[in-house]
Amino acid sequence: PNYVDARVLLGQLYLDVGFGAAAEKEFVVARKLGRDDPDTILGQIRALLLLGRFNDVAAVAAAARAAGTSEWQILGLEGFASLGLGDSQRATKQFERSLKLERASIDALRGLAEVAIRRGALDAARVLLDRAAASRTPTGARVLLERDELRIQLGDSAGALDDFRAVLAISGDIPRAQMGTARALLAL
C-alpha cells in the first residue's frame, strides 16, 4: 500500500480516465511518502484542476517551485486555475509567460486556445491546438482530443476522425478516443 512508484502510476492513470479525486489522493500519498518530484506535484495540480479546486492550486504550485519544477510548467497549470476562477486576462499572461520560457509548452498552447474559444476566435484556437498537437506524446494525444472537440463543433467530423485515429495510434486504450472515433464515424 505504500509503494510510492505505484501511487504515482495510479495517480497518472486516474488522471487519464478523469478520476480527479482518486488521482489527487494517490499524489498526496506519494508526496507524504517523500516523493516530491515535478511529475508528482504537477500531477496533483492537474487533479486539482480536474476537480475544479482552482483556489487550491496556488499552494501546490508553491511546493512545485520549492521542489525545483520548471517555471514554465507551473505557469501553464496556474493559467488554467486562473481561467477556472474567471480571470482570462491573468490566465493569458500566465500562458504567454510560459511560452516565453518554453516555446513548446503544450499546456500554454492549450490554455491560449481555450481563451481564444471563449472569445469566439475559433480559427485562432485551431492554429494553437494544431501547434500543440504536433507533439506525438501522451500529452500531445490529449491535445488531439481537445482539437477533435473543436473540429466537431465546427462540423469537421472527417478531420476529427483523423485525429482520433492518430490518438489511437499513440495509445490504443484511451476510451475518450474510442468514443470520439465512434461519434465522428456516426456524424459522417
Beta strands, then each sheet from edge to edge (+ up, - down):
end
